[in-house]
Amino acid sequence: MKEITAVVQPFRLDAIVSALQQIPDLPGITVSDVRGFGRQRARNVSDTIEDETAVLYTKKVQMEIVVPERLVDEVIRTIRENAHTGNPGDGKIFARSVDEAIRIRTSERGEDAL
């Protein structure tokens, strides 16, 4: 299993989620509003937030999806294609191994828990 984390532009979220919903057997997705900055340090970006320490952040959305190995490439491709605008700040995708998953309600483990 892999956990795929994507940090993307908020205005691309609906398109990404709609495309992900077309993948058969997609277990689910968690979405959070986050903020941060990349190489450009949120300069010259219209959607910035300045905190109390005068650091500029850009609003982003973070998606987390744990999928079986067989879905990893398709999920990453789907996110990349639907998040892409060609402009700086399109985001990042990370994939890391997941050793275990447990469904709390039923105690199912591994891929059965997804």
GINORMO-V26808 format. One record per pair of residues at least 24 apart in sequence whose ideal C-beta (glycine too) atoms are under 10 Angstrom apart, sorted by sequence separation. I is the first residue (numbers start at 1). J is the second residue. D is the distance in whole Angstrom. If there is no record, write none. Layout:
BEGIN
i/j/d
I/J/D
I/J/D
END
This chain:
BEGIN
i/j/d
10/34/10
34/58/10
35/59/6
36/60/6
4/29/9
5/30/10
6/31/10
7/32/10
34/59/8
35/60/6
1/27/9
33/59/7
34/60/5
36/62/9
7/34/7
33/60/8
34/61/7
35/62/10
32/60/9
33/61/6
34/62/5
63/91/10
67/95/9
69/97/10
7/36/7
32/61/7
33/62/8
60/89/8
62/91/9
31/61/6
32/62/5
61/91/9
62/92/10
63/93/9
64/94/10
65/95/10
66/96/10
68/98/10
7/38/9
31/62/7
32/63/8
58/89/6
60/91/7
67/98/9
30/62/8
31/63/5
32/64/8
60/92/9
66/98/6
30/63/7
31/64/8
29/63/6
30/64/4
31/65/10
29/64/7
30/65/8
66/101/6
11/47/9
28/64/10
29/65/5
30/66/9
10/47/8
28/65/7
29/66/9
9/47/9
27/65/7
28/66/8
29/67/10
26/65/7
27/66/6
28/67/10
27/67/6
26/67/7
27/68/8
70/111/10
23/65/10
25/67/9
45/87/10
47/89/9
68/110/9
69/111/9
20/63/8
25/68/8
45/88/8
68/111/5
71/114/10
17/61/10
23/67/9
27/71/8
44/88/9
45/89/6
67/111/9
16/61/9
20/65/8
25/70/9
26/71/7
66/111/9
17/63/8
25/71/7
29/75/9
68/114/7
13/60/10
16/63/7
24/71/9
42/89/9
66/113/9
67/114/7
10/58/10
11/59/10
13/61/5
23/71/7
26/74/9
40/88/6
66/114/6
9/58/9
10/59/6
12/61/8
26/75/7
39/88/8
40/89/7
65/114/10
9/59/9
10/60/7
11/61/9
13/63/8
24/74/10
38/88/8
39/89/10
7/58/10
9/60/7
10/61/5
23/74/6
38/89/7
8/60/7
9/61/7
23/75/7
26/78/9
37/89/9
38/90/10
7/60/5
8/61/6
38/91/9
6/60/10
7/61/7
8/62/8
20/74/9
23/77/10
38/92/8
6/61/8
7/62/5
8/63/7
20/75/7
23/78/7
6/62/7
7/63/8
19/75/10
22/78/8
36/92/10
5/62/7
6/63/5
21/78/10
5/63/7
6/64/8
19/77/10
20/78/6
4/63/8
5/64/5
6/65/8
19/78/5
20/79/7
4/64/7
5/65/8
18/78/10
19/79/8
3/64/6
4/65/5
5/66/10
3/65/7
4/66/8
16/78/7
17/79/10
19/81/7
20/82/8
2/65/9
3/66/5
4/67/6
16/79/6
19/82/5
2/66/7
3/67/8
16/80/10
18/82/8
19/83/10
1/66/6
2/67/6
16/81/9
17/82/9
1/67/7
2/68/8
15/81/9
16/82/4
1/68/6
2/69/7
4/71/9
12/79/9
15/82/5
16/83/6
1/69/7
4/72/7
14/82/9
15/83/8
2/71/8
3/72/10
6/75/9
13/82/9
1/71/10
2/72/5
6/76/8
12/82/6
13/83/9
1/72/9
2/73/10
4/75/6
8/79/7
12/83/5
4/76/6
8/80/10
12/84/8
2/75/9
6/79/5
12/85/7
2/76/9
5/79/10
6/80/9
8/82/9
9/83/7
11/85/9
27/101/9
4/79/7
8/83/4
9/84/10
16/91/10
7/83/9
8/84/10
9/85/7
6/83/7
8/85/10
9/87/9
12/90/8
12/91/8
9/89/6
8/89/9
9/90/6
7/89/10
8/90/7
9/91/6
7/90/10
8/91/4
7/91/5
8/92/8
27/111/9
6/91/6
7/92/5
8/93/8
6/92/7
7/93/8
25/111/10
27/113/9
28/114/8
5/92/8
6/93/5
7/94/8
27/114/4
5/93/7
6/94/8
26/114/9
4/93/7
5/94/5
6/95/10
25/114/9
4/94/7
5/95/8
3/94/8
4/95/5
5/96/8
2/94/10
3/95/7
4/96/8
2/95/5
3/96/5
2/96/7
3/97/8
4/98/10
2/97/6
3/98/5
1/97/7
2/98/6
1/98/4
1/99/8
3/101/9
1/100/8
1/101/6
1/110/7
1/111/6
1/113/9
1/114/7
END
